[in-house]
Amino acid sequence: MPETETWTYTLTIPNDPLAIPVSRHTLRLILKAYGLPHLAEAAELVATELIANAVQHTKGPAALRMQWAGAVLRIGVWDSDPTPPSPARGATGWDETAGRGLGLVRECADGWGWCARERQGEGRGKLVWCELTAVAAA
Protein backbone atom coordinates (compact mmCIF):
# COMPACT_ATOMS: atom_id res chain seq x y z
CA MET A 1 0.00 0.00 0.00
CA PRO A 2 1.38 3.42 -0.88
CA GLU A 3 2.21 5.49 2.18
CA THR A 4 0.42 8.46 0.64
CA GLU A 5 -2.94 6.65 0.54
CA THR A 6 -5.26 7.65 3.36
CA TRP A 7 -8.51 6.18 4.59
CA THR A 8 -10.86 6.45 7.55
CA TYR A 9 -13.54 4.12 8.90
CA THR A 10 -15.93 4.79 11.76
CA LEU A 11 -17.97 2.10 13.45
CA THR A 12 -20.78 3.13 15.80
CA ILE A 13 -20.82 0.86 18.84
CA PRO A 14 -23.82 0.20 21.07
CA ASN A 15 -23.28 -0.08 24.81
CA ASP A 16 -23.15 -3.86 24.64
CA PRO A 17 -20.28 -6.22 25.57
CA LEU A 18 -20.76 -7.99 22.20
CA ALA A 19 -19.56 -4.79 20.54
CA ILE A 20 -16.02 -5.58 21.69
CA PRO A 21 -15.42 -8.73 19.57
CA VAL A 22 -17.47 -7.31 16.67
CA SER A 23 -15.24 -4.22 16.63
CA ARG A 24 -12.08 -6.30 16.90
CA HIS A 25 -13.05 -8.50 13.94
CA THR A 26 -14.07 -5.48 11.88
CA LEU A 27 -10.71 -3.84 12.54
CA ARG A 28 -8.85 -7.00 11.50
CA LEU A 29 -10.85 -7.24 8.24
CA ILE A 30 -10.14 -3.61 7.36
CA LEU A 31 -6.40 -3.98 8.00
CA LYS A 32 -6.27 -7.18 5.94
CA ALA A 33 -8.17 -5.51 3.07
CA TYR A 34 -5.63 -2.67 2.99
CA GLY A 35 -2.60 -4.96 3.15
CA LEU A 36 -1.74 -4.19 6.76
CA PRO A 37 -2.19 -7.55 8.53
CA HIS A 38 1.12 -7.05 10.37
CA LEU A 39 -0.58 -4.26 12.38
CA ALA A 40 -3.59 -6.39 13.32
CA GLU A 41 -2.36 -7.92 16.58
CA ALA A 42 -1.27 -4.66 18.20
CA ALA A 43 -4.24 -2.76 16.73
CA GLU A 44 -6.72 -5.31 18.06
CA LEU A 45 -5.16 -5.21 21.51
CA VAL A 46 -5.27 -1.43 21.90
CA ALA A 47 -8.69 -1.09 20.24
CA THR A 48 -10.11 -3.80 22.51
CA GLU A 49 -8.88 -1.98 25.60
CA LEU A 50 -10.27 1.37 24.45
CA ILE A 51 -13.62 -0.11 23.42
CA ALA A 52 -13.91 -2.13 26.63
CA ASN A 53 -13.36 1.03 28.67
CA ALA A 54 -16.09 2.82 26.71
CA VAL A 55 -18.56 -0.04 27.09
CA GLN A 56 -17.81 -0.73 30.76
CA HIS A 57 -17.52 2.83 32.07
CA THR A 58 -20.21 4.71 30.15
CA LYS A 59 -23.93 4.32 29.63
CA GLY A 60 -24.20 5.64 26.10
CA PRO A 61 -23.07 4.61 22.66
CA ALA A 62 -19.48 4.79 21.48
CA ALA A 63 -17.65 4.91 18.16
CA LEU A 64 -14.45 3.29 16.91
CA ARG A 65 -12.49 5.33 14.38
CA MET A 66 -9.60 3.93 12.37
CA GLN A 67 -7.51 6.25 10.24
CA TRP A 68 -4.48 5.49 8.09
CA ALA A 69 -2.31 8.40 6.99
CA GLY A 70 1.33 8.14 5.95
CA ALA A 71 2.67 5.14 7.81
CA VAL A 72 0.55 5.71 10.92
CA LEU A 73 -2.61 3.96 12.02
CA ARG A 74 -4.61 6.09 14.44
CA ILE A 75 -7.26 4.28 16.47
CA GLY A 76 -9.70 6.37 18.44
CA VAL A 77 -12.72 5.54 20.56
CA TRP A 78 -15.30 8.20 21.32
CA ASP A 79 -17.64 7.69 24.24
CA SER A 80 -20.42 9.72 25.81
CA ASP A 81 -18.64 10.44 29.11
CA PRO A 82 -16.52 13.62 29.08
CA THR A 83 -14.59 12.50 32.19
CA PRO A 84 -10.86 12.23 31.40
CA PRO A 85 -9.42 8.70 31.33
CA SER A 86 -7.38 7.84 34.40
CA PRO A 87 -4.62 5.28 33.92
CA ALA A 88 -4.00 3.06 36.92
CA ARG A 89 -1.15 4.24 39.10
CA GLY A 90 1.46 1.75 40.21
CA ALA A 91 1.64 -1.95 39.52
CA THR A 92 -1.48 -4.00 38.92
CA GLY A 93 -1.45 -7.50 40.38
CA TRP A 94 -1.43 -10.48 38.03
CA ASP A 95 -4.82 -11.61 39.31
CA GLU A 96 -6.56 -8.25 38.91
CA THR A 97 -8.83 -7.90 35.90
CA ALA A 98 -9.31 -4.13 36.01
CA GLY A 99 -6.89 -1.22 35.73
CA ARG A 100 -4.63 -2.57 33.01
CA GLY A 101 -6.25 -1.17 29.86
CA LEU A 102 -4.61 2.23 29.45
CA GLY A 103 -1.31 0.81 30.69
CA LEU A 104 -1.40 -1.73 27.85
CA VAL A 105 -2.28 1.01 25.38
CA ARG A 106 0.67 3.12 26.60
CA GLU A 107 3.05 0.16 26.27
CA CYS A 108 1.87 -1.09 22.88
CA ALA A 109 1.20 2.17 21.05
CA ASP A 110 3.69 4.69 19.74
CA GLY A 111 1.62 7.47 21.28
CA TRP A 112 -1.73 8.00 22.92
CA GLY A 113 -3.88 10.76 24.33
CA TRP A 114 -7.40 12.03 24.73
CA CYS A 115 -9.45 15.15 24.16
CA ALA A 116 -12.94 16.39 24.95
CA ARG A 117 -15.04 15.96 21.83
CA GLU A 118 -18.63 16.36 20.78
CA ARG A 119 -20.07 13.90 18.30
CA GLN A 120 -22.82 15.03 15.99
CA GLY A 121 -26.13 13.70 17.24
CA GLU A 122 -24.57 12.22 20.38
CA GLY A 123 -23.48 15.26 22.40
CA ARG A 124 -20.48 15.77 24.66
CA GLY A 125 -17.96 13.08 25.37
CA LYS A 126 -14.29 12.31 24.88
CA LEU A 127 -12.03 10.72 22.29
CA VAL A 128 -9.24 8.45 23.52
CA TRP A 129 -6.76 7.67 20.74
CA CYS A 130 -3.50 5.92 20.07
CA GLU A 131 -1.13 5.57 17.15
CA LEU A 132 0.73 2.61 15.69
CA THR A 133 3.41 3.13 13.10
CA ALA A 134 3.87 0.61 10.33
CA VAL A 135 7.66 0.66 10.80
CA ALA A 136 7.41 -0.17 14.52
CA ALA A 137 4.94 -3.00 13.95
CA ALA A 138 6.53 -4.60 10.88
Salt bridges, closest charged atoms under 4 A:
GLU44 OE2 - ARG28 NE 2.29
ASP79 OD1 - LYS126 NZ 2.99
GLU131 OE2 - ARG74 NH2 2.92
